[in-house]
Amino acid sequence: MTRRVFWIVSRSLLLVLLGVSVATVVVAGRFWWQRTNRDSAGAATPSALKDEFNAYSERADELEKLLTLLLGISTIYAIALALSAYQQLKDSTDKIEAVSDKADREIRELPGKIESLRRDAKNEIKQQMEEAQREIEKFVMRVEAKFPLLAEMDISIRAIMDQLIGLLPVIDSSEWSDAEYRRLAHERREEILFYEKTVAALVYFDLQRASHIRRTVSEIYHGLGNFYGLKYQWEGKQEDDKQRARFYLERAIRHDSENSGALNDRGYLAVYLDDPPDYTRAKALFSKSLEADPEQQRARYNLAYIEHAEGNYHRSQELLSDALLTSRWQNESPARNRNSILYNRACAYARLGELEKAVVDLEEVFGAGADYNAKERAELTGYFKQDIQAKGDLYLLLQSDTFSSRIELIATRLV
């Protein structure tokens, strides 16, 4: 039974109920009207009273029947309303369940739809990449057909880069030495100068998006910078050579800001080749190198030298102490120059008045079991003889009653 049927039945019952109510009112009115006429007629005879009583009795029966009918119809109407409300509730529940089932079904189907969309997207990307690759290959073929010299040019450039890196001196030491330059035979130097012109052509290529090539180019510029630095030091100190060394080292840093070796070598140039030394620039370069490679000794060693030269002895000994704790000199090379580090730290301790620590370091450097080559021993011996003189870093040790005998013993060993 639909809601419309319930509504029709309910309206019919309401009309019947209204009719019965009107009939009840009419009957009651007639009863009242007859009573009024009787009262106005005066005293009645027994026979008349009996008839009237019988009439009242009949009308009371009719009124009772009407009331009973009215009550029954009211009950039916209430039941009809209850059924209508139940049907409405049931319809609403069915609709809610239908909506819920639809939502559950769509939720269950959603992962499959997402996976389907993902597959379609992957296929579309793959097709576009394949199409792009085909277009690139067609373009390369057209370029090579018109410009044969460009065919396999990238392979040629890579071969030149590899050959140059093998030729160039990427120095991994504390200084540029004449020995490093002498290792470059005359023919090899000319080969470097020849390939240098090829490297100049790299300026026409955008290397910013090719990080691996950029690092390789940085090492080439690094080697060229070192080559001209060595040439400046051991071939007459030509100003043009120093300027080229500075130019190439700075280009190496520009192409790879984390090239710690190039940063150290550019700082070395600022300290030892510039006149006067540019300590401010060198400090910034060594600090950047230390940020790029925190586990190296070389940047700490060079920074300690500058701090000592500027009178910051406490900072100098801190850097040297840290350098002794690290396991690498620079890049992949193992720790080295321990004796030089200890000697410089002894000088810093002496300037700070920590004489016992200074003597302990010196005794380790110049002790019988010290491990260093003849060249290093000769250099440190020369520094020691200078530093125990007046105004030298170690002068206070020689003047001290407590430590002078130990310093004299070291000096005796070095004769």
C-alpha positions as CSV (number, residue, x, y, z in Angstrom):
1,M,0.0,0.0,0.0
2,T,1.5,3.3,-1.1
3,R,1.4,6.6,0.7
4,R,-1.2,7.9,-1.8
5,V,-3.7,5.1,-0.8
6,F,-3.1,5.8,2.8
7,W,-3.8,9.4,2.3
8,I,-7.1,8.7,0.4
9,V,-8.3,6.3,3.1
10,S,-7.4,8.7,5.9
11,R,-9.3,11.5,4.2
12,S,-12.4,9.3,3.7
13,L,-12.3,8.3,7.4
14,L,-12.0,11.9,8.4
15,L,-15.1,12.8,6.4
16,V,-17.1,9.9,7.9
17,L,-16.0,11.0,11.3
18,L,-17.1,14.6,10.6
19,G,-20.5,13.2,9.4
20,V,-21.0,11.1,12.5
21,S,-20.2,14.1,14.7
22,V,-22.7,16.3,12.9
23,A,-25.3,13.5,13.3
24,T,-24.6,13.4,17.0
25,V,-25.0,17.1,17.3
26,V,-28.4,16.9,15.5
27,V,-29.7,14.1,17.7
28,A,-28.6,15.9,20.8
29,G,-30.3,19.0,19.5
30,R,-33.5,17.2,18.9
31,F,-33.4,15.8,22.3
32,W,-33.0,19.2,23.8
33,W,-35.7,20.7,21.7
34,Q,-38.2,18.1,22.7
35,R,-37.3,18.5,26.4
36,T,-37.9,22.2,26.0
37,N,-41.4,21.7,24.4
38,R,-42.3,19.3,27.1
39,D,-41.4,21.7,29.8
40,S,-43.4,24.4,28.2
41,A,-46.5,22.1,27.8
42,G,-47.0,21.9,31.5
43,A,-47.8,18.8,33.6
44,A,-48.0,15.5,31.6
45,T,-50.2,12.5,32.2
46,P,-48.6,9.2,33.2
47,S,-49.4,7.8,29.7
48,A,-47.6,10.8,28.1
49,L,-44.6,10.4,30.4
50,K,-44.3,6.8,29.5
51,D,-44.3,7.5,25.8
52,E,-41.8,10.3,26.3
53,F,-39.5,8.0,28.4
54,N,-39.7,5.4,25.6
55,A,-38.7,8.1,23.1
56,Y,-35.8,9.2,25.3
57,S,-34.7,5.6,25.6
58,E,-34.7,5.1,21.8
59,R,-32.8,8.3,21.2
60,A,-30.3,7.4,23.9
61,D,-29.7,4.1,22.1
62,E,-29.2,5.9,18.9
63,L,-26.8,8.3,20.5
64,E,-24.8,5.5,22.1
65,K,-24.6,3.7,18.7
66,L,-23.4,7.0,17.1
67,L,-20.8,7.4,19.9
68,T,-19.7,3.8,19.4
69,L,-19.4,4.3,15.7
70,L,-17.5,7.6,16.2
71,L,-15.1,5.9,18.6
72,G,-14.5,3.0,16.1
73,I,-13.9,5.3,13.2
74,S,-11.5,7.4,15.4
75,T,-9.6,4.2,16.2
76,I,-9.4,3.2,12.6
77,Y,-8.2,6.7,11.6
78,A,-5.5,6.5,14.3
79,I,-4.4,3.1,12.9
80,A,-4.4,4.5,9.4
81,L,-2.2,7.4,10.5
82,A,0.2,5.0,12.3
83,L,0.4,2.8,9.2
84,S,1.1,5.9,7.0
85,A,3.9,7.0,9.3
86,Y,5.4,3.5,9.4
87,Q,5.3,3.3,5.6
88,Q,7.0,6.7,5.3
89,L,9.7,5.6,7.8
90,K,10.1,2.4,5.8
91,D,10.4,4.3,2.5
92,S,13.0,6.6,4.1
93,T,15.0,3.6,5.5
94,D,15.0,1.9,2.1
95,K,16.2,5.1,0.4
96,I,19.0,5.5,3.0
97,E,20.0,1.9,2.5
98,A,20.1,2.3,-1.2
99,V,22.3,5.4,-1.0
100,S,24.6,3.6,1.5
101,D,24.9,0.5,-0.7
102,K,25.7,2.7,-3.7
103,A,28.4,4.6,-1.7
104,D,29.9,1.3,-0.5
105,R,29.9,0.0,-4.0
106,E,31.7,3.1,-5.4
107,I,34.2,3.0,-2.5
108,R,35.0,-0.6,-3.3
109,E,35.4,0.2,-7.0
110,L,37.6,3.3,-6.3
111,P,41.0,1.5,-6.0
112,G,40.4,-0.2,-9.2
113,K,39.6,3.0,-11.0
114,I,42.6,4.8,-9.5
115,E,44.9,1.9,-10.6
116,S,43.4,2.1,-14.1
117,L,44.0,5.8,-14.2
118,R,47.6,5.3,-13.0
119,R,48.2,2.6,-15.7
120,D,46.7,4.9,-18.4
121,A,48.9,7.8,-17.2
122,K,52.1,5.6,-17.2
123,N,51.3,4.4,-20.7
124,E,50.6,7.9,-21.9
125,I,53.9,9.2,-20.4
126,K,55.8,6.2,-21.9
127,Q,54.3,6.9,-25.3
128,Q,55.2,10.6,-25.1
129,M,58.8,9.8,-24.1
130,E,59.2,7.3,-26.9
131,E,57.8,9.9,-29.3
132,A,60.1,12.5,-27.9
133,Q,63.1,10.2,-28.2
134,R,62.2,9.4,-31.9
135,E,62.0,13.2,-32.6
136,I,65.4,13.8,-30.9
137,E,67.0,11.0,-33.0
138,K,65.5,12.4,-36.1
139,F,66.8,15.9,-35.2
140,V,70.3,14.5,-34.5
141,M,70.4,12.7,-37.8
142,R,69.4,15.9,-39.6
143,V,72.1,17.9,-37.8
144,E,74.7,15.3,-38.5
145,A,73.7,15.1,-42.2
146,K,74.2,18.8,-42.6
147,F,77.1,19.2,-40.2
148,P,79.2,16.0,-40.2
149,L,81.8,17.5,-37.9
150,L,79.3,17.4,-35.0
151,A,78.8,13.6,-35.2
152,E,79.9,11.9,-32.0
153,M,81.3,15.3,-30.8
154,D,80.3,14.5,-27.2
155,I,82.5,11.3,-27.3
156,S,85.4,13.3,-28.5
157,I,85.0,15.9,-25.8
158,R,84.8,13.2,-23.1
159,A,88.0,11.7,-24.5
160,I,89.8,15.1,-24.4
161,M,88.6,15.6,-20.8
162,D,89.9,12.3,-19.7
163,Q,93.2,12.9,-21.4
164,L,93.6,16.3,-19.8
165,I,92.8,15.1,-16.3
166,G,95.5,12.5,-16.8
167,L,98.0,15.2,-17.8
168,L,97.1,18.0,-15.4
169,P,98.7,18.3,-11.9
170,V,95.8,18.2,-9.4
171,I,98.1,18.7,-6.4
172,D,97.1,17.0,-3.2
173,S,99.8,18.3,-0.8
174,S,100.3,21.3,1.5
175,E,102.2,23.3,-1.1
176,W,103.1,23.6,-4.8
177,S,106.6,22.2,-5.1
178,D,109.3,22.4,-7.8
179,A,109.3,18.5,-7.8
180,E,105.6,18.6,-9.0
181,Y,106.5,20.8,-11.8
182,R,109.6,18.9,-12.8
183,R,107.5,15.8,-13.2
184,L,105.8,17.5,-16.1
185,A,108.1,16.7,-19.0
186,H,108.5,19.4,-21.7
187,E,106.4,17.4,-24.1
188,R,103.6,17.0,-21.5
189,R,103.6,20.7,-20.8
190,E,103.2,21.4,-24.5
191,E,100.3,18.9,-24.7
192,I,98.6,20.7,-21.8
193,L,99.0,24.0,-23.6
194,F,97.5,22.5,-26.8
195,Y,94.4,21.0,-25.1
196,E,93.9,24.2,-23.1
197,K,92.6,25.8,-26.3
198,T,90.0,23.0,-26.7
199,V,88.8,23.6,-23.1
200,A,88.1,27.2,-24.0
201,A,85.3,26.0,-26.4
202,L,83.4,24.6,-23.4
203,V,82.2,28.2,-22.7
204,Y,79.7,27.7,-25.6
205,F,77.9,24.8,-23.8
206,D,75.3,25.0,-21.1
207,L,76.8,22.8,-18.3
208,Q,74.5,23.9,-15.5
209,R,72.1,20.9,-16.1
210,A,74.8,18.3,-16.4
211,S,76.2,17.9,-12.9
212,H,78.6,15.0,-13.7
213,I,80.1,16.9,-16.7
214,R,80.3,20.1,-14.6
215,R,82.4,18.3,-11.9
216,T,84.7,16.9,-14.6
217,V,85.1,20.4,-16.2
218,S,85.8,21.8,-12.7
219,E,88.7,19.3,-12.2
220,I,90.1,20.3,-15.6
221,Y,90.1,24.0,-14.6
222,H,91.5,23.0,-11.3
223,G,94.4,21.2,-13.0
224,L,95.0,24.1,-15.3
225,G,95.1,26.5,-12.4
226,N,97.7,24.4,-10.6
227,F,99.7,24.0,-13.8
228,Y,100.0,27.8,-14.2
229,G,100.6,28.2,-10.4
230,L,103.6,25.8,-10.7
231,K,104.8,27.5,-13.9
232,Y,104.7,30.9,-12.0
233,Q,106.6,29.6,-9.1
234,W,109.3,27.7,-10.9
235,E,109.6,29.5,-14.3
236,G,110.6,33.1,-13.5
237,K,107.4,34.2,-11.7
238,Q,105.7,35.7,-14.8
239,E,102.7,37.7,-13.7
240,D,100.6,36.3,-16.6
241,D,101.0,32.8,-15.2
242,K,99.8,33.8,-11.8
243,Q,96.8,35.6,-13.3
244,R,96.0,32.4,-15.4
245,A,96.3,30.3,-12.2
246,R,93.9,32.5,-10.4
247,F,91.5,32.6,-13.4
248,Y,91.3,28.8,-13.8
249,L,91.0,28.1,-10.1
250,E,88.1,30.5,-9.8
251,R,86.4,28.9,-12.8
252,A,86.9,25.5,-11.2
253,I,85.1,26.8,-8.0
254,R,82.3,28.4,-10.1
255,H,81.5,25.1,-11.8
256,D,81.7,23.1,-8.6
257,S,81.4,25.1,-5.4
258,E,82.2,22.0,-3.4
259,N,85.5,21.2,-5.0
260,S,87.5,21.3,-1.8
261,G,90.8,20.8,-3.5
262,A,90.3,23.8,-5.9
263,L,89.2,25.9,-2.9
264,N,92.3,24.9,-1.0
265,D,94.6,25.6,-3.9
266,R,93.0,29.0,-4.6
267,G,93.5,29.8,-0.9
268,Y,97.1,28.7,-1.1
269,L,97.7,31.1,-4.0
270,A,96.2,34.0,-2.0
271,V,98.5,33.2,1.0
272,Y,101.8,32.2,-0.6
273,L,101.8,33.7,-4.1
274,D,100.0,37.0,-3.7
275,D,102.1,39.9,-2.4
276,P,101.0,41.0,0.1
277,P,99.2,37.9,1.2
278,D,95.4,38.2,1.0
279,Y,94.5,36.6,4.3
280,T,90.8,37.7,4.2
281,R,90.2,36.0,0.8
282,A,92.2,32.9,1.8
283,K,90.3,32.5,5.1
284,A,87.0,32.5,3.2
285,L,88.2,29.9,0.7
286,F,89.6,27.6,3.4
287,S,86.4,27.9,5.4
288,K,84.3,27.0,2.4
289,S,86.6,24.0,1.7
290,L,86.1,22.8,5.3
291,E,82.3,23.1,4.9
292,A,82.5,21.0,1.7
293,D,84.7,18.4,3.3
294,P,84.6,18.6,7.2
295,E,86.9,15.5,7.6
296,Q,90.0,17.0,5.9
297,Q,93.2,18.2,7.5
298,R,94.5,20.5,4.9
299,A,91.9,23.3,5.3
300,R,92.4,23.3,9.1
301,Y,96.2,23.3,8.6
302,N,96.0,26.4,6.4
303,L,93.5,28.2,8.5
304,A,95.7,27.6,11.6
305,Y,98.6,29.2,9.7
306,I,96.5,32.4,9.0
307,E,95.2,32.5,12.6
308,H,98.7,32.3,13.9
309,A,100.0,35.0,11.6
310,E,97.1,37.3,12.8
311,G,98.0,36.6,16.5
312,N,95.0,34.3,17.2
313,Y,97.1,31.6,18.8
314,H,94.3,29.9,20.8
315,R,92.2,29.4,17.6
316,S,95.4,28.2,15.8
317,Q,96.1,25.4,18.3
318,E,92.4,24.4,18.3
319,L,92.5,23.9,14.5
320,L,95.7,22.0,14.6
321,S,94.5,19.7,17.4
322,D,91.4,19.0,15.4
323,A,93.5,18.3,12.3
324,L,95.4,15.6,14.3
325,L,92.1,13.8,14.9
326,T,91.0,13.5,11.3
327,S,91.8,10.6,9.0
328,R,92.2,12.3,5.7
329,W,94.5,15.0,4.4
330,Q,92.2,16.0,1.5
331,N,89.7,14.2,-0.7
332,E,90.7,10.5,-0.5
333,S,94.3,10.9,0.5
334,P,95.3,9.6,4.0
335,A,96.3,11.9,6.8
336,R,99.8,13.3,6.5
337,N,102.2,16.1,7.7
338,R,101.8,15.1,11.4
339,N,105.2,16.4,12.3
340,S,104.4,19.8,10.7
341,I,101.1,20.0,12.5
342,L,102.7,19.2,15.8
343,Y,105.5,21.7,15.2
344,N,103.0,24.5,14.4
345,R,100.9,23.6,17.5
346,A,104.1,23.8,19.7
347,C,104.6,27.3,18.4
348,A,101.0,28.2,19.3
349,Y,101.3,26.7,22.7
350,A,104.6,28.6,23.3
351,R,102.9,31.9,22.4
352,L,100.1,31.1,24.8
353,G,102.5,30.4,27.6
354,E,101.7,26.7,27.8
355,L,105.3,25.8,27.7
356,E,105.1,22.2,28.9
357,K,102.7,21.3,26.1
358,A,104.9,23.1,23.6
359,V,108.0,21.1,24.7
360,V,106.1,17.8,24.6
361,D,105.1,18.4,20.9
362,L,108.6,19.4,20.0
363,E,110.1,16.3,21.6
364,E,107.8,14.2,19.6
365,V,108.7,16.0,16.3
366,F,112.4,15.8,16.9
367,G,112.6,12.6,18.9
368,A,114.8,9.7,18.0
369,G,111.7,7.7,16.7
370,A,110.2,10.5,14.6
371,D,109.0,9.4,11.2
372,Y,109.6,11.9,8.4
373,N,111.6,12.2,5.2
374,A,114.9,14.1,4.9
375,K,113.2,17.1,3.1
376,E,110.6,17.5,5.9
377,R,113.3,17.1,8.6
378,A,115.4,19.8,6.9
379,E,112.5,22.2,6.6
380,L,111.4,21.8,10.3
381,T,115.0,22.1,11.5
382,G,115.3,25.4,9.7
383,Y,112.1,26.7,11.2
384,F,113.2,25.5,14.7
385,K,116.5,27.4,14.5
386,Q,114.7,30.6,13.4
387,D,111.9,30.3,16.1
388,I,114.3,29.9,19.1
389,Q,115.9,33.3,18.1
390,A,114.7,36.5,19.7
391,K,111.1,37.4,18.7
392,G,110.6,33.8,17.4
393,D,107.7,31.6,18.5
394,L,109.9,29.4,20.6
395,Y,112.1,32.0,22.2
396,L,110.4,31.8,25.6
397,L,111.3,28.2,25.9
398,L,115.0,28.8,25.5
399,Q,114.8,31.6,28.1
400,S,112.9,29.5,30.6
401,D,115.0,27.9,33.5
402,T,112.5,25.0,33.5
403,F,112.6,24.1,29.8
404,S,115.8,25.6,28.3
405,S,117.8,22.4,28.9
406,R,115.2,20.3,27.0
407,I,115.2,22.8,24.1
408,E,119.1,22.8,24.0
409,L,119.0,19.0,23.9
410,I,116.7,19.1,20.8
411,A,119.0,21.7,19.2
412,T,122.0,19.5,19.8
413,R,120.3,16.6,18.0
414,L,119.7,18.7,15.0
415,V,123.3,19.8,14.5
